[in-house]
C-alpha cells in the first residue's frame, strides 16, 4: 500500500488548512453580520427618549413631558408613565404615533394636552433634572419595523417580546 509522496501530503495539508481558514472566516463574517443586524435593529429605538419638564409660564409652572424622536421615521403606540409628587400620579400619556422631532406634552391639571413641536413653544421649557419625585418611570413605543421597545426610569433600552 502506497501513502503518497511528500508533495501529495503537503498538498493535502494545505487543502485542510485552507478549509479551516475558510470556515473561520465564514464564522467571523457571520458573527459580524449578526452584530450589524442587531445594531441596525436597535438604531431607531436608541433615538427615542422622554423626560419630565416644566414650561415657565406666569404666574405658575406648567408640568409635562418631552418626547424626542430623533430618528427619521414615525414611532407608534407610545405610552409614557410619568412620576408625580403626589401619590395618585399622572395617568399614562398614550399617543397613536409621533413624527420625528422633540415634542412638548403639557399636563393641564386634568389630562394630557396634544403634543406640540417644542421649538414653537414661546415660553422656556426646562427639564426637571433634580427631583426624585418628578420624572419618567417608563417609555414604551413601537418602531417603524413593528418592534416593541421600553426605556426604563434610568434610561435602559430593552426590546419586548411580542
C-alpha positions in Angstrom: 0.0 0.0 0.0 1.4 3.4 -1.0 0.9 6.5 1.1 1.8 9.1 -1.5 4.7 11.4 -1.9 5.7 14.2 0.3 4.2 16.6 -2.2 0.9 14.8 -2.0 0.9 15.1 1.8 1.8 18.8 1.6 -1.0 19.5 -0.8 -3.5 17.6 1.4 -2.4 19.6 4.5 -2.6 22.9 2.6 -6.1 22.0 1.4 -7.2 21.1 5.0 -5.6 24.4 6.2 -7.4 26.4 3.6 -10.6 24.7 4.5 -10.1 25.6 8.2 -9.2 29.2 7.4 -12.3 29.5 5.2 -14.5 28.1 7.9 -13.0 30.5 10.5 -13.6 33.4 8.0 -17.2 32.4 7.4 -17.8 32.1 11.2 -16.3 35.6 11.8 -18.3 37.1 8.9 -21.5 35.5 10.2 -20.9 36.8 13.8 -20.1 40.3 12.5 -23.3 40.2 10.3 -25.4 39.3 13.3 -23.9 42.2 15.3 -24.6 44.6 12.4 -28.2 43.4 12.1 -28.6 43.9 15.9 -27.2 47.4 15.6 -29.4 48.3 12.7 -32.5 46.8 14.5 -31.8 49.0 17.6 -30.9 52.1 15.7 -34.3 53.8 15.6 -35.2 52.8 19.2 -31.9 54.3 20.5 -33.0 57.7 19.1 -36.3 57.8 21.1 -36.3 59.2 24.7 -38.5 61.1 27.1 -38.1 63.4 30.1 -40.1 65.4 32.5 -40.1 69.2 32.1 -41.7 72.4 33.1 -42.9 75.3 31.0 -42.1 78.6 32.6 -45.4 80.5 32.5 -46.6 83.4 34.6 -47.8 83.0 37.3 -47.0 79.3 37.7 -45.1 76.4 36.1 -46.9 74.0 33.8 -45.5 70.5 34.1 -45.4 68.0 31.3 -43.2 65.6 29.3 -40.9 65.9 26.4 -40.8 63.1 23.9 -37.9 63.1 21.5 -37.9 61.1 18.3 -34.5 61.8 16.6 -34.9 59.1 14.0 -36.2 59.8 10.5 -39.3 57.6 11.0 -42.5 57.7 12.9 -42.9 55.8 16.2 -46.2 54.2 17.2 -48.2 53.2 20.2 -46.3 55.5 22.5 -47.0 55.2 26.3 -45.3 57.4 28.8 -45.7 56.8 32.6 -44.7 60.0 34.5 -44.0 60.2 38.2 -45.8 62.8 40.2 -45.0 64.5 43.5 -48.5 63.3 44.6 -49.3 59.7 45.3 -52.1 59.5 42.7 -49.6 60.4 39.9 -50.5 61.1 36.3 -52.4 58.7 34.1 -50.2 57.3 31.3 -49.8 59.5 28.2 -50.9 57.5 25.2 -50.2 58.6 21.6 -51.0 56.6 18.5 -48.0 57.9 16.5 -45.3 60.6 16.8 -43.3 62.1 13.9 -39.6 62.9 14.1 -38.8 65.9 16.4 -39.0 66.9 20.0 -42.5 67.3 21.3 -43.9 69.0 24.4 -47.0 67.5 26.0 -48.3 69.6 28.9 -50.4 68.4 31.7 -53.4 70.7 32.1 -54.4 69.6 35.5 -57.0 67.0 34.3 -55.4 65.4 31.2 -52.6 65.5 28.8 -52.8 68.1 26.1 -51.9 67.5 22.5 -48.2 67.2 21.7 -46.7 70.3 20.0 -43.3 70.8 18.5 -41.1 72.1 21.3 -39.4 74.6 19.0 -42.7 76.6 18.6 -43.4 76.9 22.4 -43.0 80.6 23.2 -42.2 80.1 26.9 -39.0 78.5 28.2 -39.0 74.7 28.7 -36.8 73.3 31.4 -36.0 69.7 32.1 -36.7 68.6 35.6 -33.3 67.1 36.5 -33.1 67.3 40.3 -36.3 65.9 41.5 -36.7 62.4 42.7 -40.5 62.7 42.7 -41.0 64.1 39.2 -39.7 62.1 36.2 -40.4 59.4 33.7 -41.0 55.9 35.0 -41.3 54.2 31.7 -41.5 55.0 28.0 -42.8 52.3 25.7 -43.2 52.5 21.9 -43.2 50.6 18.6 -40.6 51.4 16.0 -41.1 51.5 12.2 -40.3 47.8 11.9 -43.0 46.9 14.4 -40.7 46.0 17.2 -41.9 46.9 20.7 -39.4 48.7 23.0 -39.3 50.1 26.5 -37.0 52.6 28.1 -36.9 52.3 31.9 -36.6 55.0 34.5 -32.8 55.0 34.4 -32.7 55.0 30.6 -32.1 51.4 29.9 -33.5 50.3 26.5 -34.9 46.9 26.1 -36.8 45.1 23.3 -40.0 43.4 24.5 -41.3 40.1 23.1 -44.5 40.5 21.2 
